Amino acid sequence: MGAISVIRIVVLALSTVFSVVVLGLAAHLLWLTSYWFAIYFIFCALGVAAAGLSLLTLPVMLVTDFIRRGAFTSMVVVELVWLFILWILWVATAAEAVNTSTYYFPYGCIDGGDPIVLQACHEVQAIEAFSFLVFIILLVYTVLLLISALVAASRGDRVWLSSVRETTFFRSSNPPAQQHPMGQYNGTPAPQHQAVPQQYVGTPVQPQYIGSPVQPQYTGSTVPSQQPYPGIPGAHSQAISV
């Protein structure tokens, strides 16, 4: 859950609580002035309308986001448009309450006068204060949500049709590089050059011996045979006689 989502929960919860207060005060003051003075203040009607709409929609937007994903009430664009309408109603209520208080109670609520008038004066001031609080809270949150959505949309994220809870508004545009364990290199390997072996087609350096082996073969005779010298007759017989 991001920071914007936490702020949203706080804003909607506070606005709901303050709307209950304004609705009760405005309804009572509306009855009080109509019964005793046969008039009613315009800001009381605006307060009842603004508080009633807030109580009908803000809790629904808050609860639906937890129990259902992808609801249209949780979309950023729907939330921006509706909250804009609400804070317009609240600022109109607060401004009209200030105008009424200045006109009917220019010196404030003076004790010692008519208790009904004094009660009406205090209720006017209370409605004025809580209306300004709801207006400021909704205005600040709406501006913050709009700026965050524009920043996220500039990065290419689809935020307008997604909920505030599921959207990451302030993530880094460049994801951090993945760190690999030591000893593992996942980069591009260096190109391996495969050399073609050169075939030597000339005469080998060492000659191959294809004649008879140097070691004579044993044929069963212990005395080596002596061949007569060519051209000398009787050489073999002389050697034997000696």
TORKOL-4160 file (C-alpha; in steps of 0.2 Angstrom, whole numbers, padded with zeros to 4 digits, m for minus):
242
<pt num="1" X="0000" Y="0000" Z="0000"/>
<pt num="2" X="0008" Y="0016" Z="m0006"/>
<pt num="3" X="0008" Y="0033" Z="0002"/>
<pt num="4" X="m0006" Y="0040" Z="m0009"/>
<pt num="5" X="m0017" Y="0026" Z="m0004"/>
<pt num="6" X="m0014" Y="0029" Z="0015"/>
<pt num="7" X="m0018" Y="0047" Z="0012"/>
<pt num="8" X="m0034" Y="0043" Z="0003"/>
<pt num="9" X="m0040" Y="0032" Z="0017"/>
<pt num="10" X="m0037" Y="0046" Z="0030"/>
<pt num="11" X="m0045" Y="0060" Z="0019"/>
<pt num="12" X="m0061" Y="0050" Z="0015"/>
<pt num="13" X="m0063" Y="0044" Z="0033"/>
<pt num="14" X="m0061" Y="0062" Z="0040"/>
<pt num="15" X="m0072" Y="0069" Z="0027"/>
<pt num="16" X="m0086" Y="0056" Z="0031"/>
<pt num="17" X="m0085" Y="0061" Z="0050"/>
<pt num="18" X="m0085" Y="0079" Z="0047"/>
<pt num="19" X="m0100" Y="0077" Z="0035"/>
<pt num="20" X="m0110" Y="0069" Z="0049"/>
<pt num="21" X="m0107" Y="0084" Z="0060"/>
<pt num="22" X="m0112" Y="0096" Z="0046"/>
<pt num="23" X="m0127" Y="0087" Z="0042"/>
<pt num="24" X="m0133" Y="0086" Z="0059"/>
<pt num="25" X="m0130" Y="0105" Z="0062"/>
<pt num="26" X="m0137" Y="0111" Z="0046"/>
<pt num="27" X="m0153" Y="0100" Z="0048"/>
<pt num="28" X="m0156" Y="0107" Z="0065"/>
<pt num="29" X="m0152" Y="0125" Z="0061"/>
<pt num="30" X="m0164" Y="0123" Z="0046"/>
<pt num="31" X="m0178" Y="0117" Z="0057"/>
<pt num="32" X="m0174" Y="0130" Z="0070"/>
<pt num="33" X="m0175" Y="0145" Z="0059"/>
<pt num="34" X="m0190" Y="0139" Z="0049"/>
<pt num="35" X="m0199" Y="0136" Z="0065"/>
<pt num="36" X="m0195" Y="0151" Z="0075"/>
<pt num="37" X="m0192" Y="0164" Z="0062"/>
<pt num="38" X="m0201" Y="0157" Z="0046"/>
<pt num="39" X="m0185" Y="0159" Z="0036"/>
<pt num="40" X="m0170" Y="0147" Z="0032"/>
<pt num="41" X="m0152" Y="0150" Z="0027"/>
<pt num="42" X="m0146" Y="0145" Z="0010"/>
<pt num="43" X="m0130" Y="0138" Z="0017"/>
<pt num="44" X="m0140" Y="0126" Z="0027"/>
<pt num="45" X="m0148" Y="0119" Z="0011"/>
<pt num="46" X="m0131" Y="0118" Z="0003"/>
<pt num="47" X="m0124" Y="0110" Z="0019"/>
<pt num="48" X="m0137" Y="0096" Z="0019"/>
<pt num="49" X="m0134" Y="0093" Z="0001"/>
<pt num="50" X="m0115" Y="0092" Z="0002"/>
<pt num="51" X="m0115" Y="0082" Z="0018"/>
<pt num="52" X="m0128" Y="0070" Z="0011"/>
<pt num="53" X="m0119" Y="0067" Z="m0005"/>
<pt num="54" X="m0103" Y="0064" Z="0004"/>
<pt num="55" X="m0111" Y="0052" Z="0016"/>
<pt num="56" X="m0119" Y="0042" Z="0002"/>
<pt num="57" X="m0103" Y="0041" Z="m0009"/>
<pt num="58" X="m0087" Y="0043" Z="0001"/>
<pt num="59" X="m0090" Y="0027" Z="0012"/>
<pt num="60" X="m0095" Y="0017" Z="m0003"/>
<pt num="61" X="m0079" Y="0022" Z="m0012"/>
<pt num="62" X="m0068" Y="0018" Z="0004"/>
<pt num="63" X="m0076" Y="0001" Z="0007"/>
<pt num="64" X="m0078" Y="m0005" Z="m0011"/>
<pt num="65" X="m0059" Y="m0003" Z="m0014"/>
<pt num="66" X="m0056" Y="m0016" Z="0000"/>
<pt num="67" X="m0069" Y="m0029" Z="m0005"/>
<pt num="68" X="m0068" Y="m0028" Z="m0024"/>
<pt num="69" X="m0054" Y="m0025" Z="m0036"/>
<pt num="70" X="m0057" Y="m0015" Z="m0052"/>
<pt num="71" X="m0073" Y="m0006" Z="m0047"/>
<pt num="72" X="m0077" Y="0009" Z="m0057"/>
<pt num="73" X="m0079" Y="0019" Z="m0040"/>
<pt num="74" X="m0061" Y="0016" Z="m0037"/>
<pt num="75" X="m0054" Y="0022" Z="m0054"/>
<pt num="76" X="m0043" Y="0038" Z="m0053"/>
<pt num="77" X="m0053" Y="0047" Z="m0066"/>
<pt num="78" X="m0069" Y="0044" Z="m0057"/>
<pt num="79" X="m0062" Y="0049" Z="m0041"/>
<pt num="80" X="m0055" Y="0065" Z="m0047"/>
<pt num="81" X="m0071" Y="0071" Z="m0055"/>
<pt num="82" X="m0082" Y="0066" Z="m0041"/>
<pt num="83" X="m0071" Y="0074" Z="m0027"/>
<pt num="84" X="m0070" Y="0090" Z="m0038"/>
<pt num="85" X="m0089" Y="0091" Z="m0037"/>
<pt num="86" X="m0089" Y="0088" Z="m0019"/>
<pt num="87" X="m0076" Y="0101" Z="m0014"/>
<pt num="88" X="m0085" Y="0114" Z="m0025"/>
<pt num="89" X="m0101" Y="0111" Z="m0015"/>
<pt num="90" X="m0091" Y="0112" Z="0002"/>
<pt num="91" X="m0083" Y="0128" Z="m0003"/>
<pt num="92" X="m0100" Y="0135" Z="m0008"/>
<pt num="93" X="m0107" Y="0130" Z="0009"/>
<pt num="94" X="m0093" Y="0138" Z="0018"/>
<pt num="95" X="m0093" Y="0154" Z="0008"/>
<pt num="96" X="m0112" Y="0156" Z="0011"/>
<pt num="97" X="m0110" Y="0153" Z="0029"/>
<pt num="98" X="m0097" Y="0166" Z="0031"/>
<pt num="99" X="m0109" Y="0178" Z="0021"/>
<pt num="100" X="m0123" Y="0174" Z="0033"/>
<pt num="101" X="m0113" Y="0176" Z="0048"/>
<pt num="102" X="m0106" Y="0193" Z="0043"/>
<pt num="103" X="m0124" Y="0199" Z="0039"/>
<pt num="104" X="m0134" Y="0193" Z="0054"/>
<pt num="105" X="m0120" Y="0192" Z="0067"/>
<pt num="106" X="m0108" Y="0206" Z="0063"/>
<pt num="107" X="m0101" Y="0206" Z="0081"/>
<pt num="108" X="m0100" Y="0188" Z="0084"/>
<pt num="109" X="m0110" Y="0178" Z="0096"/>
<pt num="110" X="m0114" Y="0189" Z="0111"/>
<pt num="111" X="m0119" Y="0181" Z="0127"/>
<pt num="112" X="m0134" Y="0188" Z="0136"/>
<pt num="113" X="m0146" Y="0189" Z="0121"/>
<pt num="114" X="m0160" Y="0178" Z="0115"/>
<pt num="115" X="m0154" Y="0160" Z="0118"/>
<pt num="116" X="m0162" Y="0154" Z="0102"/>
<pt num="117" X="m0152" Y="0167" Z="0092"/>
<pt num="118" X="m0136" Y="0163" Z="0102"/>
<pt num="119" X="m0138" Y="0145" Z="0098"/>
<pt num="120" X="m0141" Y="0149" Z="0079"/>
<pt num="121" X="m0125" Y="0159" Z="0080"/>
<pt num="122" X="m0115" Y="0145" Z="0087"/>
<pt num="123" X="m0121" Y="0133" Z="0074"/>
<pt num="124" X="m0118" Y="0145" Z="0060"/>
<pt num="125" X="m0100" Y="0146" Z="0065"/>
<pt num="126" X="m0098" Y="0127" Z="0068"/>
<pt num="127" X="m0105" Y="0124" Z="0050"/>
<pt num="128" X="m0093" Y="0137" Z="0043"/>
<pt num="129" X="m0078" Y="0129" Z="0052"/>
<pt num="130" X="m0082" Y="0111" Z="0047"/>
<pt num="131" X="m0086" Y="0115" Z="0029"/>
<pt num="132" X="m0070" Y="0124" Z="0027"/>
<pt num="133" X="m0061" Y="0109" Z="0034"/>
<pt num="134" X="m0069" Y="0097" Z="0022"/>
<pt num="135" X="m0066" Y="0108" Z="0008"/>
<pt num="136" X="m0047" Y="0110" Z="0012"/>
<pt num="137" X="m0045" Y="0091" Z="0014"/>
<pt num="138" X="m0054" Y="0086" Z="m0002"/>
<pt num="139" X="m0045" Y="0100" Z="m0012"/>
<pt num="140" X="m0027" Y="0096" Z="m0006"/>
<pt num="141" X="m0030" Y="0077" Z="m0009"/>
<pt num="142" X="m0038" Y="0080" Z="m0026"/>
<pt num="143" X="m0023" Y="0091" Z="m0032"/>
<pt num="144" X="m0011" Y="0078" Z="m0025"/>
<pt num="145" X="m0019" Y="0064" Z="m0034"/>
<pt num="146" X="m0020" Y="0074" Z="m0050"/>
<pt num="147" X="m0002" Y="0078" Z="m0050"/>
<pt num="148" X="0003" Y="0060" Z="m0045"/>
<pt num="149" X="m0008" Y="0053" Z="m0060"/>
<pt num="150" X="0000" Y="0065" Z="m0072"/>
<pt num="151" X="0018" Y="0061" Z="m0067"/>
<pt num="152" X="0014" Y="0042" Z="m0068"/>
<pt num="153" X="0005" Y="0045" Z="m0085"/>
<pt num="154" X="0020" Y="0054" Z="m0092"/>
<pt num="155" X="0030" Y="0038" Z="m0089"/>
<pt num="156" X="0018" Y="0028" Z="m0099"/>
<pt num="157" X="0008" Y="0020" Z="m0085"/>
<pt num="158" X="m0010" Y="0017" Z="m0087"/>
<pt num="159" X="m0017" Y="0026" Z="m0071"/>
<pt num="160" X="m0033" Y="0034" Z="m0076"/>
<pt num="161" X="m0043" Y="0018" Z="m0076"/>
<pt num="162" X="m0034" Y="0009" Z="m0062"/>
<pt num="163" X="m0038" Y="0011" Z="m0043"/>
<pt num="164" X="m0027" Y="0022" Z="m0032"/>
<pt num="165" X="m0023" Y="0006" Z="m0021"/>
<pt num="166" X="m0016" Y="m0004" Z="m0036"/>
<pt num="167" X="m0006" Y="0011" Z="m0044"/>
<pt num="168" X="0012" Y="0015" Z="m0040"/>
<pt num="169" X="0014" Y="0033" Z="m0043"/>
<pt num="170" X="0031" Y="0037" Z="m0038"/>
<pt num="171" X="0041" Y="0022" Z="m0044"/>
<pt num="172" X="0058" Y="0024" Z="m0052"/>
<pt num="173" X="0057" Y="0026" Z="m0071"/>
<pt num="174" X="0073" Y="0016" Z="m0073"/>
<pt num="175" X="0072" Y="m0001" Z="m0064"/>
<pt num="176" X="0088" Y="m0005" Z="m0054"/>
<pt num="177" X="0100" Y="m0017" Z="m0063"/>
<pt num="178" X="0099" Y="m0035" Z="m0057"/>
<pt num="179" X="0113" Y="m0040" Z="m0046"/>
<pt num="180" X="0120" Y="m0057" Z="m0050"/>
<pt num="181" X="0130" Y="m0068" Z="m0037"/>
<pt num="182" X="0149" Y="m0068" Z="m0037"/>
<pt num="183" X="0157" Y="m0080" Z="m0050"/>
<pt num="184" X="0143" Y="m0079" Z="m0062"/>
<pt num="185" X="0145" Y="m0069" Z="m0077"/>
<pt num="186" X="0130" Y="m0067" Z="m0088"/>
<pt num="187" X="0137" Y="m0054" Z="m0100"/>
<pt num="188" X="0140" Y="m0057" Z="m0119"/>
<pt num="189" X="0155" Y="m0069" Z="m0121"/>
<pt num="190" X="0170" Y="m0064" Z="m0131"/>
<pt num="191" X="0170" Y="m0071" Z="m0148"/>
<pt num="192" X="0180" Y="m0087" Z="m0150"/>
<pt num="193" X="0191" Y="m0087" Z="m0165"/>
<pt num="194" X="0192" Y="m0105" Z="m0172"/>
<pt num="195" X="0209" Y="m0107" Z="m0181"/>
<pt num="196" X="0209" Y="m0119" Z="m0196"/>
<pt num="197" X="0223" Y="m0131" Z="m0194"/>
<pt num="198" X="0236" Y="m0130" Z="m0208"/>
<pt num="199" X="0239" Y="m0147" Z="m0216"/>
<pt num="200" X="0258" Y="m0150" Z="m0220"/>
<pt num="201" X="0258" Y="m0158" Z="m0237"/>
<pt num="202" X="0277" Y="m0158" Z="m0240"/>
<pt num="203" X="0290" Y="m0172" Z="m0235"/>
<pt num="204" X="0290" Y="m0175" Z="m0216"/>
<pt num="205" X="0305" Y="m0170" Z="m0206"/>
<pt num="206" X="0308" Y="m0187" Z="m0199"/>
<pt num="207" X="0311" Y="m0201" Z="m0213"/>
<pt num="208" X="0301" Y="m0217" Z="m0211"/>
<pt num="209" X="0312" Y="m0232" Z="m0211"/>
<pt num="210" X="0304" Y="m0245" Z="m0222"/>
<pt num="211" X="0319" Y="m0258" Z="m0223"/>
<pt num="212" X="0323" Y="m0273" Z="m0212"/>
<pt num="213" X="0325" Y="m0270" Z="m0194"/>
<pt num="214" X="0342" Y="m0267" Z="m0187"/>
<pt num="215" X="0340" Y="m0282" Z="m0174"/>
<pt num="216" X="0343" Y="m0298" Z="m0184"/>
<pt num="217" X="0331" Y="m0312" Z="m0182"/>
<pt num="218" X="0336" Y="m0328" Z="m0173"/>
<pt num="219" X="0335" Y="m0343" Z="m0185"/>
<pt num="220" X="0341" Y="m0357" Z="m0173"/>
<pt num="221" X="0360" Y="m0357" Z="m0177"/>
<pt num="222" X="0372" Y="m0350" Z="m0163"/>
<pt num="223" X="0387" Y="m0348" Z="m0175"/>
<pt num="224" X="0384" Y="m0334" Z="m0188"/>
<pt num="225" X="0385" Y="m0340" Z="m0205"/>
<pt num="226" X="0400" Y="m0335" Z="m0215"/>
<pt num="227" X="0398" Y="m0331" Z="m0233"/>
<pt num="228" X="0413" Y="m0334" Z="m0244"/>
<pt num="229" X="0421" Y="m0319" Z="m0251"/>
<pt num="230" X="0417" Y="m0316" Z="m0269"/>
<pt num="231" X="0430" Y="m0319" Z="m0281"/>
<pt num="232" X="0442" Y="m0329" Z="m0269"/>
<pt num="233" X="0440" Y="m0347" Z="m0271"/>
<pt num="234" X="0442" Y="m0359" Z="m0257"/>
<pt num="235" X="0441" Y="m0345" Z="m0244"/>
<pt num="236" X="0427" Y="m0355" Z="m0234"/>
<pt num="237" X="0437" Y="m0371" Z="m0233"/>
<pt num="238" X="0452" Y="m0362" Z="m0226"/>
<pt num="239" X="0443" Y="m0353" Z="m0213"/>
<pt num="240" X="0436" Y="m0370" Z="m0206"/>
<pt num="241" X="0453" Y="m0379" Z="m0206"/>
<pt num="242" X="0460" Y="m0365" Z="m0196"/>
